[in-house]
Amino acid sequence: MKLNWKLKAGVLAVLLAGCAFGGWHYYTAQQAAKQAAAVETTPVIRMDIKSTVSATGTIRPVDSVEVSSKITARLKTVEVKENDEVKAGQVVATLDAKDYASKRDQAQYKVTNTQAEYERIRYLYSIGADTEKQLEDAQMNYDTAVSALSQAESDASETNILAPMDGTVVGEPKTVGTMAVATSDNPTVIMRIADLSTKKIMAKVDETDIGSVKVGQSATFTVDAYTDKTFTARVTKISQTDTANTWDTSTSSSSASASSSAAVIYYYVTLEVDDPENLLLPAMTARVEINTADKPDALVVPISTLKTDANGSYVIVRNPDGSQENRYVQAGIYSDDYVEIVDGLSEGEEVVSTYTAKKSSSSSKSSSHGGPGGPPM
């Protein structure tokens, strides 16, 4: 009986050991399968890569002018309307000249009188009947009258408003009867004339990107009016001051300076526009992509695979045996989706494109690796 019991116990032990081994083998196989399924990789490849800077700007004519009057008077006639083509020197409006004609006639009358008085006193002085002081006063009165006549004649001649350049009347001109006020700080704009054959974009570029932008770089842009069309442009000028002149503390209060220091700094970049079909209109919003660098046949990985830590940029490489390692690399230029790898990787190597955080002892603790990162800031 004892032998049978020992035999049964041994058989049971063997069975339990077999079940345990089978369970452990099944568990490890399942875990390995899960880990393999959780890790996706992408190969290191070569491709042409292009780096761009995005900006938003406004379409403007290269040459435009606001037409104002040199004298204050009411508009008598307006000879052009919106969209009319004009030539430099063409009369585009006239002012009511009655008051200035009257002033000119009065000035002419005074010149005639002061001239006669001057001639009379000069004769009397020549025979010793008048003093030198009387002659000098008469000369001064005559010279003053001549100067006033010259100004009156100039004002009277300014009643014809001439186009200062060839171009197109942009917007509706002022209507007849409007008082055209001539002041140095805020004159009445009678009309605007622009040369619409050449256009430019005034784009605002973030200070973090302005260092990559250079004169001569090519660009493409789109406008909402033609969503299926891409236009081309070229950088012609980069402003040396930000759009708000925040550096010039002498022209702003301390509170304004404090508020501007927390705002994003932008610089104006001017781009010459190619518009052979003359489709673009002033004030259209342009979404610009400036080509700042091109690298043909560059070694690249997706930006999502590049991570950073205190030591620099790295990727997780999966070796042929299935093991993984953090490989520090030197990054080059960035496109929207890819980053150039200058050093640290070889074509055909596999980099991990998915990431699973390590389990921590507390749910409040974050992973020591961090999430997938973009380019180091």
C-alpha positions in Angstrom: 0.0 0.0 0.0 2.9 2.3 0.9 4.5 1.7 -2.5 1.3 2.5 -4.3 0.9 5.8 -2.4 4.5 6.8 -3.1 4.0 6.0 -6.8 0.9 8.0 -7.0 2.6 11.0 -5.3 5.5 10.8 -7.7 3.2 10.7 -10.7 1.3 13.7 -9.4 4.5 15.6 -8.8 5.6 15.0 -12.4 2.2 16.1 -13.7 2.3 19.3 -11.6 5.8 20.1 -12.7 4.8 19.6 -16.4 1.8 21.8 -16.0 3.9 24.5 -14.3 6.5 24.4 -17.1 3.9 24.5 -19.8 2.2 27.4 -18.1 5.5 29.3 -17.7 6.4 28.6 -21.4 2.9 29.8 -22.5 3.2 33.0 -20.4 6.6 33.9 -21.7 5.6 33.2 -25.2 2.5 35.4 -24.8 4.5 38.2 -23.3 7.1 38.1 -26.0 4.3 38.2 -28.6 2.7 41.2 -26.9 6.1 43.0 -26.7 6.8 42.2 -30.4 3.4 43.4 -31.4 3.8 46.6 -29.3 7.0 47.7 -31.0 6.9 49.0 -34.5 10.0 50.0 -36.4 10.8 52.0 -39.5 13.9 51.7 -41.6 16.5 54.5 -42.0 16.2 55.6 -45.6 17.5 58.1 -48.1 15.4 60.7 -49.7 15.3 64.4 -50.9 14.4 66.6 -47.9 13.4 70.2 -47.8 13.3 72.6 -44.8 10.7 75.4 -44.8 9.6 78.3 -42.7 5.9 79.0 -42.5 4.5 82.6 -42.4 1.4 84.6 -43.1 1.4 87.9 -45.0 -0.6 90.3 -47.0 -0.5 90.9 -50.8 0.4 94.5 -51.6 1.4 96.4 -54.7 5.1 97.2 -55.0 4.3 100.9 -55.9 1.3 102.8 -54.7 0.6 106.4 -53.7 -2.1 108.3 -51.8 -3.2 111.4 -53.8 -3.9 114.4 -51.7 -4.2 118.2 -52.3 -1.5 120.8 -51.6 -4.2 123.4 -50.8 -7.5 123.2 -48.8 -10.5 123.5 -51.1 -13.6 121.6 -52.1 -13.5 119.0 -54.9 -15.1 120.6 -58.0 -14.7 117.6 -60.3 -13.5 114.0 -60.1 -12.4 112.8 -63.5 -11.8 109.1 -62.7 -13.5 106.2 -61.0 -12.4 103.0 -59.3 -10.4 100.6 -61.5 -9.7 103.3 -64.1 -6.1 103.2 -65.6 -4.3 106.5 -65.4 -1.1 108.0 -66.6 1.4 110.1 -64.8 0.5 113.8 -65.2 -3.1 113.1 -66.1 -5.7 115.4 -64.4 -7.7 113.1 -62.1 -9.6 115.8 -60.1 -10.0 119.6 -59.8 -10.6 121.9 -56.9 -12.9 125.0 -56.6 -10.5 127.8 -57.5 -12.7 130.8 -56.9 -11.1 131.8 -53.5 -7.6 131.3 -54.8 -8.2 133.2 -58.0 -9.5 136.1 -55.9 -6.4 136.0 -53.7 -4.2 136.0 -56.7 -6.0 139.1 -58.2 -5.6 140.9 -54.8 -2.0 140.0 -54.7 -1.5 141.3 -58.2 -3.2 144.6 -57.3 -0.9 145.0 -54.3 2.2 144.4 -56.4 1.1 147.1 -58.9 0.5 149.6 -56.1 3.7 148.9 -54.2 5.7 149.0 -57.4 4.3 152.4 -58.2 5.0 153.6 -54.7 8.6 152.3 -54.8 9.2 154.0 -58.2 7.9 157.3 -56.8 10.0 157.2 -53.6 13.1 156.1 -55.6 12.7 159.2 -57.7 12.2 161.5 -54.7 15.3 159.9 -53.1 17.3 160.6 -56.2 16.6 164.3 -55.9 17.1 164.4 -52.2 13.4 164.7 -51.3 13.1 161.4 -49.4 15.3 159.5 -47.0 17.2 156.3 -47.5 15.0 154.7 -44.8 11.8 155.6 -46.9 13.4 154.0 -49.9 14.3 150.8 -48.0 10.7 150.5 -46.6 9.2 150.9 -50.1 11.6 148.3 -51.5 10.6 145.9 -48.7 6.9 146.4 -49.3 7.3 145.8 -53.0 9.4 142.6 -52.4 6.8 141.3 -49.9 4.0 141.9 -52.4 5.9 140.1 -55.2 6.5 137.1 -52.8 2.8 137.0 -51.9 1.8 137.1 -55.6 4.1 134.2 -56.3 2.5 132.1 -53.5 -1.1 133.1 -54.7 -0.3 132.1 -58.2 1.2 128.8 -57.0 -1.9 128.0 -54.9 -4.2 128.9 -57.8 -2.3 126.5 -60.1 -2.7 123.6 -57.6 -6.4 123.4 -58.2 -5.7 120.7 -60.8 -4.9 117.3 -59.1 -2.5 115.3 -61.3 -1.7 111.6 -61.2 1.8 111.2 -59.8 2.4 107.8 -61.5 1.0 105.3 -64.0 -1.4 102.8 -62.4 -4.9 101.9 -61.4 -7.3 103.8 -59.2 -7.8 101.5 -56.2 -11.0 102.0 -54.3 -13.6 104.7 -54.7 -12.3 108.3 -54.9 -13.8 111.0 -52.8 -17.0 112.6 -54.2 -17.5 116.0 -55.6 -18.1 118.6 -52.8 -15.8 116.9 -50.3 -13.5 119.4 -48.6 -9.9 118.4 -49.4 -7.9 119.4 -46.4 -4.2 120.0 -46.8 -2.4 119.3 -43.5 1.1 117.9 -42.9 -0.1 115.3 -40.4 -3.5 114.1 -41.7 -4.3 115.3 -45.2 -7.5 114.2 -47.0 -6.8 111.3 -49.3 -8.7 112.0 -52.5 -7.8 108.7 -54.1 -5.3 105.9 -54.2 -3.3 104.8 -57.3 -1.3 101.6 -57.5 0.7 99.8 -60.0 -0.9 96.3 -59.9 1.5 94.8 -62.5 4.0 94.1 -59.7 3.1 92.8 -56.2 4.8 91.8 -53.0 4.0 90.0 -49.8 4.7 91.5 -46.4 5.0 88.3 -44.3 5.5 88.2 -40.5 8.2 85.6 -39.5 8.6 84.4 -35.9 11.9 85.3 -34.2 12.7 81.6 -33.8 12.7 81.2 -37.6 14.1 84.5 -38.9 17.7 83.3 -38.6 17.0 80.7 -41.4 15.5 83.2 -43.8 17.9 84.7 -46.4 17.5 87.2 -49.3 17.1 85.3 -52.6 15.4 82.2 -51.1 12.4 80.9 -53.1 9.0 80.4 -51.6 5.5 79.2 -52.5 2.2 80.5 -51.2 -1.6 80.0 -51.4 -4.5 82.4 -51.0 -8.1 81.6 -50.1 -9.4 82.8 -53.4 -7.6 80.1 -55.4 -7.4 77.1 -53.1 -6.2 74.8 -55.9 -3.4 77.0 -57.1 0.1 77.5 -55.7 2.0 80.8 -56.5 5.7 81.4 -56.3 7.7 84.2 -54.7 11.3 85.2 -53.8 12.6 86.9 -50.6 13.9 90.4 -51.4 14.2 92.1 -48.0 14.4 91.2 -44.3 13.5 93.9 -41.8 16.2 94.8 -39.3 13.6 95.6 -36.6 10.6 93.7 -35.3 7.1 94.7 -36.4 6.4 96.6 -33.1 9.8 98.2 -32.6 9.8 96.7 -29.1 13.6 97.3 -28.8 13.2 101.1 -28.9 12.3 101.8 -25.3 12.6 105.6 -25.8 9.3 105.6 -27.7 7.3 103.3 -25.4 6.2 103.3 -21.8 7.5 100.9 -19.3 4.2 99.1 -19.1 4.0 98.8 -22.9 7.6 97.4 -22.9 6.6 94.9 -20.2 3.6 93.7 -22.1 5.5 93.4 -25.4 8.3 91.4 -23.7 5.8 88.6 -23.1 4.5 88.7 -26.7 5.8 86.8 -29.7 8.3 88.8 -31.7 7.9 89.0 -35.5 9.9 90.4 -38.3 8.6 91.6 -41.7 10.0 89.6 -44.6 9.3 91.1 -48.1 8.8 88.7 -51.0 8.5 89.5 -54.7 5.5 87.8 -56.2 5.1 86.0 -59.5 1.6 86.7 -60.8 1.7 86.6 -64.6 -2.1 86.1 -64.8 -2.7 89.1 -62.5 -5.0 87.1 -60.3 -3.9 88.4 -56.9 -5.6 91.5 -55.4 -4.3 93.8 -52.7 -5.0 92.8 -49.1 -5.4 89.1 -49.9 -3.9 86.8 -47.1 -1.0 84.7 -48.3 0.1 81.6 -46.5 3.8 81.3 -47.3 6.3 78.5 -47.2 9.9 79.8 -47.5 12.4 77.2 -48.7 15.3 77.6 -46.3 17.3 74.5 -47.1 17.4 71.5 -49.5 19.3 68.2 -49.1 19.1 65.7 -51.9 19.6 62.0 -51.0 19.8 62.7 -47.3 19.7 60.0 -44.6 16.4 60.5 -42.8 14.1 59.1 -40.1 10.6 60.3 -39.2 10.6 63.2 -36.7 8.4 61.1 -34.4 11.3 58.7 -33.8 13.7 61.4 -32.6 13.8 62.0 -28.9 15.9 64.2 -26.7 17.3 64.2 -23.2 20.0 66.0 -21.3 22.7 64.4 -23.4 21.2 65.4 -26.8 19.1 63.8 -29.5 18.7 60.0 -29.8 16.7 57.3 -31.5 15.9 53.8 -30.2 17.6 51.3 -32.6 16.3 47.6 -32.8 19.3 45.4 -33.5 19.0 42.2 -35.7 18.8 40.0 -32.5 15.7 41.9 -31.3 17.5 43.9 -28.6 17.1 47.7 -28.4 19.6 50.5 -27.7 19.4 54.2 -27.4 21.6 55.7 -30.1 22.7 59.3 -29.9 22.6 61.1 -33.3 23.5 64.4 -34.9 20.4 65.9 -36.6 20.5 68.1 -39.7 17.6 69.9 -41.3 13.9 69.2 -40.6 11.0 68.9 -42.9 7.4 68.6 -41.9 7.7 64.8 -41.4 11.4 63.9 -41.5 14.7 64.9 -40.0 18.1 64.5 -41.6 20.6 62.3 -39.6 24.1 63.7 -40.2 25.9 61.1 -37.9 25.0 58.1 -35.8 22.9 55.9 -38.1 23.4 53.9 -41.3 21.0 53.3 -44.1 18.8 50.2 -43.5 19.0 50.2 -39.7 15.6 49.9 -37.9 14.5 52.5 -35.5 11.6 52.1 -33.1 8.7 54.2 -34.1 6.4 53.3 -31.2 7.0 53.9 -27.6 5.6 52.2 -24.4 6.4 53.9 -21.1 7.9 51.7 -18.3 5.6 50.8 -15.5 6.3 52.8 -12.3 5.5 52.0 -8.7 3.0 54.8 -8.6 0.6 55.9 -11.2 1.6 59.5 -10.4 5.2 59.0 -11.5 6.1 59.6 -15.1 8.3 57.5 -17.3 12.0 58.2 -17.1 12.2 58.1 -20.9 9.6 60.7 -21.7 7.3 60.7 -24.7 8.3 60.9 -28.3 9.9 64.2 -29.0 10.2 66.5 -32.0 13.3 68.6 -32.7 15.1 70.0 -29.7 13.9 73.5 -28.9 
